[in-house]
Amino acid sequence: MIKYISSQGREIDLSSFKTRLKDAVFHAYSWNYESTEQKYGIEINNFRKDPLEYDLEIWVRGANAEKKEALNELTDQAEYDVVNKTPGKLIFGDYYLTCYILTASTEPGDYATVKTMQILAPYPFWIRETTYSFLAEAADPITILPGEEEPEPEITMEQGIMFPEFPFDLTVKEGKKTKGLFDLPTDLKRVRGTRMINNESYLPCHFRMTIYGPVTDPEIVIANHIYKVETTVFTDERLVIDSRSNTVIKIGRLGEETDLYNSRYKLQSVFEKIPPGRQVLTWPGGYGIDITLFDERSEPRWTL
């Protein structure tokens, strides 16, 4: 599968008969280096990677009206991405490359119109995403012993607004249990959720973690590393930790975003990459989690 997806979400299939990629060399890359001259040879100080550039040769076939439509669509989407500085994606199998189409030339022919295009990838890595989704687990039932009172009902964010006499009560409910901002220390909580994730790369990888409310001070442990944010996420809200952009954002019910970078756990970085191989993930289990791993390579993995 080969296709280009513009930043507007428009897909152009480059493996169809009418619009087909005929020539490109995706399995080629290079590293540059910085060095200090020695008496014999050099000492490597650092490796770096320049942006990737590829030339694509695309054959556009069909009736004249079909060719015109396909050629115009290619230009429209490429120009939109460049003018708005929003890269598209070149999809090759399971991997994608964020890129711009910088140049193009067209050569009409009897059998097909040949369009040659040059793409630029500012971030020079092919990326494969693998997403793991873990649903909230049901809480243990509460046993009411003789003489004990029923637990207090949940107080939601809306109730805090409706009843101003409790304006600062940010209690949230996890399953059937009610939990406040000042709860037991982490080491006293029983961890219910245990799952496995697999970083198939040979290197630690970036990730995007989404945590769904309601939850207070969400905490996930991966490979004995703590990912924690000291905040309250209400029902229908979500918290997104992105290691690539070093951001912690809470997204509200209406799509509003709150920067919670300063609320991140400070003793261990919430942006620590996920180690290679199979890793144990644990969390209290009372709220849902999505975690996407980004396998980044200089060239797409061979699938011959």
C-alpha positions as CSV (number, residue, x, y, z in Angstrom):
1,M,0.0,0.0,0.0
2,I,1.4,3.4,-1.0
3,K,-0.6,6.6,-0.6
4,Y,-0.3,10.2,0.3
5,I,-2.6,11.7,2.9
6,S,-2.7,15.5,3.0
7,S,-3.0,17.5,6.2
8,Q,-6.7,17.9,5.3
9,G,-7.1,14.2,5.4
10,R,-7.5,13.7,1.7
11,E,-6.1,10.4,0.5
12,I,-4.4,9.9,-2.9
13,D,-3.8,6.2,-3.7
14,L,-0.4,5.8,-5.4
15,S,-0.8,2.1,-6.0
16,S,-3.9,2.2,-8.2
17,F,-3.8,1.7,-12.0
18,K,-4.9,5.4,-12.7
19,T,-2.4,7.0,-10.3
20,R,0.6,4.8,-9.7
21,L,4.0,5.4,-8.2
22,K,6.5,3.9,-10.7
23,D,9.9,4.9,-9.3
24,A,11.1,5.8,-5.8
25,V,14.0,4.6,-3.5
26,F,12.7,4.6,0.0
27,H,15.3,2.1,1.4
28,A,18.1,4.6,1.3
29,Y,19.4,6.8,4.1
30,S,22.6,8.4,5.6
31,W,23.9,9.7,8.8
32,N,26.2,12.7,9.1
33,Y,28.7,13.2,11.8
34,E,30.7,15.9,13.7
35,S,34.3,15.1,14.4
36,T,37.6,16.3,15.7
37,E,40.8,15.7,13.7
38,Q,43.3,13.4,15.3
39,K,46.8,12.5,14.4
40,Y,45.5,9.4,12.9
41,G,42.0,9.8,11.5
42,I,39.2,11.5,13.5
43,E,37.3,11.2,16.7
44,I,33.5,11.1,16.3
45,N,31.8,13.7,18.5
46,N,28.2,13.3,17.4
47,F,26.0,11.8,14.8
48,R,23.2,13.7,13.2
49,K,20.6,13.2,10.5
50,D,19.6,15.7,7.8
51,P,16.1,15.9,6.4
52,L,15.1,13.1,4.0
53,E,14.5,13.9,0.3
54,Y,13.0,11.6,-2.2
55,D,12.1,11.9,-5.9
56,L,8.8,10.2,-6.9
57,E,7.8,9.3,-10.4
58,I,4.0,9.0,-10.7
59,W,2.2,7.8,-13.7
60,V,-1.3,9.2,-14.2
61,R,-3.5,7.2,-16.6
62,G,-7.1,7.3,-17.9
63,A,-9.3,9.5,-20.0
64,N,-8.3,13.1,-20.3
65,A,-10.9,14.3,-17.8
66,E,-9.7,11.7,-15.3
67,K,-6.1,12.7,-15.7
68,K,-6.9,16.3,-15.3
69,E,-8.8,15.6,-12.1
70,A,-6.0,13.5,-10.6
71,L,-3.2,16.0,-11.5
72,N,-5.2,18.9,-10.1
73,E,-5.8,17.0,-6.9
74,L,-2.1,16.2,-6.4
75,T,-1.3,19.9,-6.9
76,D,-4.1,21.2,-4.7
77,Q,-3.2,19.0,-1.7
78,A,0.6,19.5,-2.0
79,E,0.2,23.3,-2.2
80,Y,-2.2,23.4,0.7
81,D,0.3,21.5,3.0
82,V,3.2,23.8,2.0
83,V,1.3,27.1,2.3
84,N,-0.1,26.1,5.7
85,K,3.1,24.5,7.0
86,T,1.2,21.4,7.9
87,P,2.9,18.3,6.5
88,G,1.1,15.4,4.9
89,K,1.9,11.7,5.3
90,L,3.5,9.4,2.7
91,I,2.3,5.9,3.6
92,F,4.4,2.9,2.6
93,G,3.1,-0.4,4.1
94,D,2.9,-0.1,7.9
95,Y,5.1,3.0,8.0
96,Y,4.5,6.7,7.3
97,L,6.8,9.7,6.7
98,T,5.6,13.2,7.5
99,C,6.6,15.3,4.5
100,Y,6.0,18.1,2.1
101,I,5.9,17.9,-1.7
102,L,8.3,20.7,-2.8
103,T,8.7,20.4,-6.5
104,A,6.9,18.9,-9.4
105,S,7.2,18.6,-13.2
106,T,4.9,17.1,-15.7
107,E,5.6,15.3,-19.0
108,P,2.6,14.4,-21.1
109,G,2.6,11.1,-23.0
110,D,0.3,8.9,-25.1
111,Y,0.1,6.1,-22.6
112,A,0.4,8.1,-19.3
113,T,1.2,11.5,-18.0
114,V,4.4,11.3,-15.9
115,K,4.6,13.6,-12.9
116,T,8.0,13.8,-11.1
117,M,7.8,15.2,-7.6
118,Q,10.3,15.8,-4.9
119,I,9.3,15.4,-1.2
120,L,11.0,16.7,1.9
121,A,10.7,15.1,5.3
122,P,11.9,17.5,8.0
123,Y,11.8,14.7,10.6
124,P,13.9,12.1,8.8
125,F,12.3,8.9,10.2
126,W,9.7,6.4,9.0
127,I,7.2,5.7,11.7
128,R,5.0,2.8,12.6
129,E,2.3,3.2,15.3
130,T,1.2,0.4,17.6
131,T,-1.7,1.3,19.9
132,Y,-2.7,-0.6,23.1
133,S,-6.1,0.1,24.7
134,F,-6.9,-1.0,28.2
135,L,-10.4,-0.5,29.5
136,A,-11.3,0.5,33.1
137,E,-11.6,-2.5,35.3
138,A,-14.6,-2.9,37.7
139,A,-13.8,-1.9,41.2
140,D,-14.1,-4.5,44.0
141,P,-17.6,-4.5,45.5
142,I,-18.1,-2.7,48.8
143,T,-19.3,-4.8,51.7
144,I,-21.5,-3.0,54.2
145,L,-21.2,-4.6,57.6
146,P,-24.0,-4.4,60.2
147,G,-24.1,-0.9,61.8
148,E,-22.1,0.7,59.0
149,E,-23.5,3.5,56.8
150,E,-23.8,3.5,53.0
151,P,-21.0,5.3,51.2
152,E,-21.7,8.9,50.3
153,P,-22.9,9.4,46.7
154,E,-20.6,10.6,44.1
155,I,-20.1,14.4,43.8
156,T,-19.4,15.3,40.2
157,M,-18.1,18.4,38.6
158,E,-21.6,19.5,37.7
159,Q,-22.8,19.1,41.2
160,G,-20.0,21.2,42.5
161,I,-21.2,23.9,40.1
162,M,-24.9,23.5,41.0
163,F,-24.3,23.5,44.7
164,P,-22.0,26.4,45.5
165,E,-21.7,25.5,49.1
166,F,-19.3,22.7,47.9
167,P,-17.3,24.7,45.3
168,F,-14.0,23.0,46.0
169,D,-15.1,19.4,46.3
170,L,-13.3,17.7,43.4
171,T,-14.2,14.1,44.4
172,V,-14.3,11.7,41.5
173,K,-15.7,8.1,41.4
174,E,-13.6,5.1,40.3
175,G,-16.0,2.2,39.7
176,K,-18.2,2.0,42.8
177,K,-15.7,3.6,45.1
178,T,-15.4,7.2,45.9
179,K,-12.0,8.7,46.1
180,G,-10.9,12.2,47.0
181,L,-7.9,14.4,46.3
182,F,-6.1,13.3,49.5
183,D,-6.0,9.6,49.1
184,L,-3.7,6.8,50.3
185,P,0.0,7.0,49.3
186,T,0.8,5.2,46.1
187,D,2.6,2.3,47.8
188,L,-0.5,1.5,49.9
189,K,-2.9,1.2,46.9
190,R,-3.6,-2.2,45.5
191,V,-2.6,-2.4,41.9
192,R,-5.3,-4.3,39.9
193,G,-4.4,-3.7,36.3
194,T,-1.4,-5.6,34.8
195,R,-0.8,-5.8,31.1
196,M,2.0,-6.3,28.6
197,I,3.1,-4.0,25.8
198,N,5.8,-4.7,23.2
199,N,8.2,-2.2,21.8
200,E,9.4,-4.0,18.7
201,S,12.1,-1.5,17.9
202,Y,15.7,-2.2,18.8
203,L,15.8,1.3,20.6
204,P,13.7,3.0,23.3
205,C,10.7,4.6,21.5
206,H,8.5,7.7,21.9
207,F,4.9,7.3,22.9
208,R,1.6,9.0,23.3
209,M,-0.5,8.1,26.4
210,T,-4.2,9.0,26.8
211,I,-5.8,8.7,30.2
212,Y,-9.6,8.8,30.4
213,G,-11.5,10.2,33.4
214,P,-12.7,10.1,36.0
215,V,-9.5,9.8,38.0
216,T,-7.4,11.7,40.4
217,D,-3.6,11.7,40.2
218,P,-3.4,9.1,37.4
219,E,-0.3,6.9,37.7
220,I,1.0,4.3,35.2
221,V,4.1,2.2,35.8
222,I,6.0,0.8,32.7
223,A,9.2,-1.2,33.1
224,N,9.4,0.1,36.8
225,H,9.2,3.7,35.6
226,I,6.4,6.0,37.0
227,Y,4.3,8.1,34.6
228,K,2.2,10.3,36.8
229,V,0.3,13.6,36.6
230,E,-1.0,15.3,39.8
231,T,-4.4,16.5,38.6
232,T,-8.1,15.5,38.5
233,V,-9.6,14.3,35.2
234,F,-13.4,14.3,35.3
235,T,-15.8,12.1,33.4
236,D,-15.7,12.7,29.6
237,E,-12.3,14.4,29.9
238,R,-8.9,13.0,28.9
239,L,-5.3,13.6,29.7
240,V,-2.7,13.2,26.9
241,I,1.1,12.8,27.6
242,D,3.2,13.1,24.4
243,S,6.9,12.3,24.7
244,R,7.7,13.6,21.2
245,S,6.5,17.1,22.0
246,N,7.1,17.0,25.7
247,T,3.6,18.1,26.5
248,V,0.9,17.2,29.1
249,I,-2.5,18.4,27.9
250,K,-6.0,17.9,29.5
251,I,-8.8,18.0,26.9
252,G,-12.2,19.0,28.3
253,R,-15.7,17.9,27.4
254,L,-16.0,20.7,24.8
255,G,-12.5,20.2,23.4
256,E,-10.9,22.9,25.4
257,E,-7.2,22.3,26.2
258,T,-5.4,22.9,29.5
259,D,-1.6,22.8,29.7
260,L,-0.6,20.7,32.7
261,Y,3.1,20.5,32.1
262,N,3.8,21.9,35.5
263,S,1.5,19.3,37.1
264,R,3.7,16.3,36.0
265,Y,5.3,14.1,38.5
266,K,8.8,15.6,39.1
267,L,10.7,12.6,40.6
268,Q,10.6,10.6,37.4
269,S,10.1,12.0,33.9
270,V,6.7,11.4,32.3
271,F,8.5,11.7,28.9
272,E,10.8,8.7,29.5
273,K,10.9,6.6,26.3
274,I,9.6,3.0,26.5
275,P,12.5,0.4,26.5
276,P,12.7,-2.1,23.7
277,G,11.1,-5.5,24.1
278,R,8.1,-6.7,26.1
279,Q,7.3,-4.5,29.1
280,V,5.0,-4.9,32.1
281,L,2.4,-2.0,32.4
282,T,0.5,-1.7,35.7
283,W,-2.1,0.9,36.8
284,P,-4.9,0.9,39.5
285,G,-7.3,-0.3,36.8
286,G,-10.1,2.1,37.6
287,Y,-9.8,4.2,34.5
288,G,-9.1,3.6,30.8
289,I,-5.8,4.0,29.0
290,D,-4.6,4.2,25.4
291,I,-0.8,4.1,24.7
292,T,0.6,4.4,21.2
293,L,4.2,3.4,20.6
294,F,6.2,5.0,17.8
295,D,8.7,2.7,16.1
296,E,11.0,5.1,14.2
297,R,13.4,3.8,11.5
298,S,15.7,5.4,8.9
299,E,14.0,3.2,6.3
300,P,10.8,1.1,6.4
301,R,11.2,-2.4,7.6
302,W,11.7,-4.9,4.8
303,T,8.8,-7.3,4.3
304,L,10.1,-9.4,1.4
